[in-house]
Amino acid sequence: MKTVFVMIKCNLGETYAVAGTIADEIAEVRSVHSTSGKYDLLAQFQLGDEQEIGRFVSSVVQTVPGVKDTYTIIGLNAFTEDGPRGGPDKI
């Protein structure tokens, strides 16, 4: 499994609609948060090993109506909830 965080900039006035669409229609979503700053949303996705990150972002996330721009961050290790317990020195 691969964890991917996507920062999403939305068209003006469409942030809540974009968040709702992502939460309701994208099976790989784990969380969606509104944020301050250059981007409006931060979404976490869990992809299968066979899924290509670039193709997922460009064909699934970027095609949601109201999405203007994205910035993708690839998760390496999780030290809470989804990952090993006890911090990095316990891995």
N, CA and C atoms as an extended XYZ file, in Angstrom:
273
Properties=species:S:1:pos:R:3:atomname:S:1:resname:S:1:resid:I:1 pbc="F F F"
N         0.837       -1.181        0.000 N   MET     1
C         0.000        0.000        0.000 CA  MET     1
C         0.882        1.244        0.000 C   MET     1
N         0.373        2.288       -0.658 N   LYS     2
C         1.080        3.555       -0.742 CA  LYS     2
C         0.197        4.659       -0.180 C   LYS     2
N         0.771        5.496        0.652 N   THR     3
C         0.055        6.650        1.179 CA  THR     3
C         0.471        7.882        0.392 C   THR     3
N        -0.533        8.630       -0.062 N   VAL     4
C        -0.298        9.832       -0.855 CA  VAL     4
C        -1.130       10.959       -0.256 C   VAL     4
N        -0.497       12.108       -0.067 N   PHE     5
C        -1.190       13.308        0.391 CA  PHE     5
C        -1.248       14.253       -0.797 C   PHE     5
N        -2.423       14.793       -1.066 N   VAL     6
C        -2.570       15.726       -2.182 CA  VAL     6
C        -3.147       17.031       -1.653 C   VAL     6
N        -2.379       18.104       -1.843 N   MET     7
C        -2.861       19.437       -1.523 CA  MET     7
C        -3.624       19.922       -2.751 C   MET     7
N        -4.813       20.469       -2.526 N   ILE     8
C        -5.708       20.798       -3.626 CA  ILE     8
C        -6.115       22.266       -3.554 C   ILE     8
N        -5.918       22.970       -4.652 N   LYS     9
C        -6.421       24.330       -4.804 CA  LYS     9
C        -7.708       24.227       -5.603 C   LYS     9
N        -8.753       24.882       -5.104 N   CYS    10
C       -10.071       24.799       -5.734 CA  CYS    10
C       -10.425       26.123       -6.413 C   CYS    10
N       -11.333       26.035       -7.360 N   ASN    11
C       -11.898       27.255       -7.934 CA  ASN    11
C       -12.618       28.007       -6.828 C   ASN    11
N       -12.670       29.329       -6.923 N   LEU    12
C       -13.313       30.134       -5.893 CA  LEU    12
C       -14.741       29.665       -5.627 C   LEU    12
N       -15.055       29.507       -4.362 N   GLY    13
C       -16.396       29.136       -3.952 CA  GLY    13
C       -16.741       27.667       -4.089 C   GLY    13
N       -15.772       26.819       -4.458 N   GLU    14
C       -16.085       25.414       -4.714 CA  GLU    14
C       -15.407       24.434       -3.757 C   GLU    14
N       -14.766       24.939       -2.713 N   THR    15
C       -14.009       24.082       -1.803 CA  THR    15
C       -14.866       22.995       -1.160 C   THR    15
N       -16.031       23.366       -0.656 N   TYR    16
C       -16.868       22.384        0.040 CA  TYR    16
C       -17.435       21.353       -0.938 C   TYR    16
N       -17.756       21.770       -2.142 N   ALA    17
C       -18.244       20.827       -3.154 CA  ALA    17
C       -17.145       19.841       -3.542 C   ALA    17
N       -15.919       20.346       -3.705 N   VAL    18
C       -14.790       19.467       -4.046 CA  VAL    18
C       -14.541       18.478       -2.913 C   VAL    18
N       -14.529       18.952       -1.681 N   ALA    19
C       -14.309       18.072       -0.527 CA  ALA    19
C       -15.389       16.994       -0.463 C   ALA    19
N       -16.634       17.367       -0.697 N   GLY    20
C       -17.728       16.409       -0.673 CA  GLY    20
C       -17.599       15.359       -1.761 C   GLY    20
N       -17.232       15.794       -2.951 N   THR    21
C       -17.054       14.849       -4.055 CA  THR    21
C       -15.943       13.860       -3.751 C   THR    21
N       -14.816       14.356       -3.255 N   ILE    22
C       -13.695       13.474       -2.921 CA  ILE    22
C       -14.111       12.480       -1.838 C   ILE    22
N       -14.754       12.972       -0.785 N   ALA    23
C       -15.149       12.108        0.331 CA  ALA    23
C       -16.172       11.053       -0.093 C   ALA    23
N       -17.088       11.425       -0.983 N   ASP    24
C       -18.178       10.531       -1.358 CA  ASP    24
C       -17.870        9.603       -2.532 C   ASP    24
N       -16.960       10.020       -3.419 N   GLU    25
C       -16.820        9.300       -4.681 CA  GLU    25
C       -15.464        8.644       -4.946 C   GLU    25
N       -14.456        8.947       -4.141 N   ILE    26
C       -13.138        8.345       -4.374 CA  ILE    26
C       -12.877        7.315       -3.280 C   ILE    26
N       -12.888        6.051       -3.669 N   ALA    27
C       -12.775        4.960       -2.699 CA  ALA    27
C       -11.458        4.978       -1.926 C   ALA    27
N       -10.396        5.479       -2.529 N   GLU    28
C        -9.065        5.450       -1.906 CA  GLU    28
C        -8.855        6.528       -0.852 C   GLU    28
N        -9.814        7.439       -0.676 N   VAL    29
C        -9.628        8.548        0.260 CA  VAL    29
C        -9.663        8.040        1.700 C   VAL    29
N        -8.774        8.572        2.524 N   ARG    30
C        -8.746        8.252        3.949 CA  ARG    30
C        -9.171        9.448        4.786 C   ARG    30
N        -8.853       10.666        4.316 N   SER    31
C        -9.278       11.880        5.021 CA  SER    31
C        -9.195       13.070        4.075 C   SER    31
N       -10.028       14.079        4.363 N   VAL    32
C        -9.997       15.345        3.626 CA  VAL    32
C       -10.135       16.454        4.662 C   VAL    32
N        -9.208       17.409        4.628 N   HIS    33
C        -9.207       18.520        5.585 CA  HIS    33
C        -9.151       19.834        4.829 C   HIS    33
N        -9.879       20.843        5.321 N   SER    34
C        -9.700       22.194        4.781 CA  SER    34
C        -8.445       22.769        5.430 C   SER    34
N        -7.728       23.602        4.679 N   THR    35
C        -6.474       24.166        5.163 CA  THR    35
C        -6.412       25.651        4.852 C   THR    35
N        -5.497       26.338        5.514 N   SER    36
C        -5.236       27.737        5.190 CA  SER    36
C        -3.962       27.791        4.355 C   SER    36
N        -3.762       28.890        3.677 N   GLY    37
C        -2.552       29.042        2.876 CA  GLY    37
C        -2.840       28.938        1.392 C   GLY    37
N        -1.847       28.491        0.627 N   LYS    38
C        -1.951       28.450       -0.840 CA  LYS    38
C        -2.942       27.417       -1.345 C   LYS    38
N        -3.189       26.376       -0.570 N   TYR    39
C        -4.100       25.310       -0.982 CA  TYR    39
C        -5.303       25.277       -0.057 C   TYR    39
N        -6.423       24.814       -0.576 N   ASP    40
C        -7.683       24.818        0.164 CA  ASP    40
C        -7.958       23.525        0.913 C   ASP    40
N        -7.473       22.405        0.370 N   LEU    41
C        -7.741       21.092        0.957 CA  LEU    41
C        -6.470       20.263        1.034 C   LEU    41
N        -6.438       19.363        2.002 N   LEU    42
C        -5.392       18.351        2.083 CA  LEU    42
C        -6.104       17.006        2.175 C   LEU    42
N        -5.888       16.159        1.174 N   ALA    43
C        -6.534       14.847        1.140 CA  ALA    43
C        -5.484       13.756        1.253 C   ALA    43
N        -5.800       12.729        2.024 N   GLN    44
C        -4.928       11.558        2.157 CA  GLN    44
C        -5.587       10.401        1.423 C   GLN    44
N        -4.794        9.726        0.591 N   PHE    45
C        -5.276        8.580       -0.161 CA  PHE    45
C        -4.397        7.368        0.128 C   PHE    45
N        -4.998        6.202        0.154 N   GLN    46
C        -4.272        4.942        0.306 CA  GLN    46
C        -4.423        4.175       -1.006 C   GLN    46
N        -3.317        4.012       -1.726 N   LEU    47
C        -3.347        3.343       -3.019 CA  LEU    47
C        -2.787        1.941       -2.908 C   LEU    47
N        -3.277        1.051       -3.741 N   GLY    48
C        -2.749       -0.306       -3.807 CA  GLY    48
C        -1.390       -0.299       -4.482 C   GLY    48
N        -0.621       -1.341       -4.260 N   ASP    49
C         0.720       -1.433       -4.843 CA  ASP    49
C         0.703       -1.361       -6.360 C   ASP    49
N        -0.379       -1.805       -6.975 N   GLU    50
C        -0.472       -1.818       -8.433 CA  GLU    50
C        -0.872       -0.457       -9.010 C   GLU    50
N        -1.335        0.457       -8.172 N   GLN    51
C        -1.782        1.761       -8.655 CA  GLN    51
C        -0.609        2.715       -8.830 C   GLN    51
N        -0.568        3.389       -9.957 N   GLU    52
C         0.464        4.376      -10.246 CA  GLU    52
C         0.022        5.730       -9.687 C   GLU    52
N         0.852        6.334       -8.866 N   ILE    53
C         0.498        7.580       -8.183 CA  ILE    53
C         0.184        8.693       -9.178 C   ILE    53
N         1.056        8.923      -10.130 N   GLY    54
C         0.842       10.003      -11.093 CA  GLY    54
C        -0.439        9.837      -11.882 C   GLY    54
N        -0.713        8.632      -12.302 N   ARG    55
C        -1.940        8.367      -13.067 CA  ARG    55
C        -3.175        8.564      -12.184 C   ARG    55
N        -3.107        8.129      -10.922 N   PHE    56
C        -4.226        8.311       -9.999 CA  PHE    56
C        -4.519        9.797       -9.798 C   PHE    56
N        -3.478       10.576       -9.515 N   VAL    57
C        -3.687       12.003       -9.261 CA  VAL    57
C        -4.230       12.693      -10.507 C   VAL    57
N        -3.626       12.424      -11.658 N   SER    58
C        -4.042       13.139      -12.871 CA  SER    58
C        -5.396       12.684      -13.407 C   SER    58
N        -5.738       11.415      -13.255 N   SER    59
C        -6.994       10.948      -13.844 CA  SER    59
C        -8.157       10.889      -12.849 C   SER    59
N        -7.864       10.886      -11.560 N   VAL    60
C        -8.935       10.802      -10.561 CA  VAL    60
C        -9.087       12.121       -9.805 C   VAL    60
N        -8.036       12.566       -9.134 N   VAL    61
C        -8.133       13.758       -8.287 CA  VAL    61
C        -8.278       15.027       -9.128 C   VAL    61
N        -7.429       15.189      -10.123 N   GLN    62
C        -7.452       16.430      -10.908 CA  GLN    62
C        -8.694       16.572      -11.782 C   GLN    62
N        -9.429       15.503      -11.987 N   THR    63
C       -10.639       15.586      -12.811 CA  THR    63
C       -11.900       15.857      -11.992 C   THR    63
N       -11.781       15.973      -10.670 N   VAL    64
C       -12.933       16.332       -9.844 CA  VAL    64
C       -13.336       17.766      -10.216 C   VAL    64
N       -14.609       17.994      -10.517 N   PRO    65
C       -15.046       19.348      -10.862 CA  PRO    65
C       -14.707       20.338       -9.750 C   PRO    65
N       -14.109       21.457      -10.116 N   GLY    66
C       -13.742       22.490       -9.154 CA  GLY    66
C       -12.292       22.453       -8.722 C   GLY    66
N       -11.546       21.403       -9.083 N   VAL    67
C       -10.126       21.329       -8.741 CA  VAL    67
C        -9.348       22.185       -9.733 C   VAL    67
N        -8.551       23.099       -9.210 N   LYS    68
C        -7.773       24.018      -10.042 CA  LYS    68
C        -6.316       23.605      -10.148 C   LYS    68
N        -5.742       23.082       -9.046 N   ASP    69
C        -4.323       22.732       -9.009 CA  ASP    69
C        -4.103       21.719       -7.890 C   ASP    69
N        -3.041       20.926       -8.014 N   THR    70
C        -2.700       19.966       -6.964 CA  THR    70
C        -1.200       19.971       -6.717 C   THR    70
N        -0.832       19.520       -5.538 N   TYR    71
C         0.566       19.330       -5.149 CA  TYR    71
C         0.616       18.013       -4.385 C   TYR    71
N         1.383       17.057       -4.877 N   THR    72
C         1.381       15.707       -4.329 CA  THR    72
C         2.597       15.446       -3.443 C   THR    72
N         2.347       14.821       -2.294 N   ILE    73
C         3.395       14.428       -1.358 CA  ILE    73
C         3.258       12.924       -1.142 C   ILE    73
N         4.335       12.191       -1.312 N   ILE    74
C         4.316       10.745       -1.129 CA  ILE    74
C         4.736       10.424        0.301 C   ILE    74
N         3.902        9.670        1.009 N   GLY    75
C         4.215        9.268        2.376 CA  GLY    75
C         5.205        8.108        2.379 C   GLY    75
N         6.206        8.181        3.231 N   LEU    76
C         7.208        7.122        3.327 CA  LEU    76
C         6.901        6.166        4.467 C   LEU    76
N         6.824        6.665        5.690 N   ASN    77
C         6.533        5.840        6.860 CA  ASN    77
C         5.470        6.535        7.700 C   ASN    77
N         4.629        5.766        8.351 N   ALA    78
C         3.649        6.307        9.289 CA  ALA    78
C         4.058        5.889       10.691 C   ALA    78
N         4.105        6.831       11.588 N   PHE    79
C         4.503        6.547       12.961 CA  PHE    79
C         3.322        6.610       13.923 C   PHE    79
N         2.134        6.778       13.389 N   THR    80
C         0.911        6.791       14.186 CA  THR    80
C        -0.130        5.934       13.499 C   THR    80
N        -1.252        5.795       14.092 N   GLU    81
C        -2.400        5.029       13.656 CA  GLU    81
C        -2.194        3.990       12.551 C   GLU    81
N        -1.831        4.401       11.335 N   ASP    82
C        -1.702        3.454       10.221 CA  ASP    82
C        -0.354        2.749       10.172 C   ASP    82
N         0.572        3.173       11.026 N   GLY    83
C         1.928        2.618       10.926 CA  GLY    83
C         2.404        2.009       12.234 C   GLY    83
N         3.703        1.693       12.308 N   PRO    84
C         4.282        1.092       13.508 CA  PRO    84
C         4.142        1.987       14.728 C   PRO    84
N         3.957        1.395       15.879 N   ARG    85
C         3.843        2.156       17.134 CA  ARG    85
C         5.221        2.383       17.740 C   ARG    85
N         5.337        3.466       18.494 N   GLY    86
C         6.537        3.662       19.280 CA  GLY    86
C         7.554        4.610       18.671 C   GLY    86
N         7.302        5.197       17.523 N   GLY    87
C         8.228        6.167       16.941 CA  GLY    87
C         9.262        5.540       16.035 C   GLY    87
N        10.086        6.365       15.412 N   PRO    88
C        11.016        5.900       14.392 CA  PRO    88
C        12.093        4.955       14.906 C   PRO    88
N        12.514        5.092       16.163 N   ASP    89
C        13.580        4.215       16.649 CA  ASP    89
C        13.062        2.819       16.991 C   ASP    89
N        11.776        2.580       16.906 N   LYS    90
C        11.184        1.270       17.208 CA  LYS    90
C        10.941        0.447       15.934 C   LYS    90
N        11.266        0.979       14.784 N   ILE    91
C        10.997        0.282       13.522 CA  ILE    91
C        12.097       -0.688       13.206 C   ILE    91
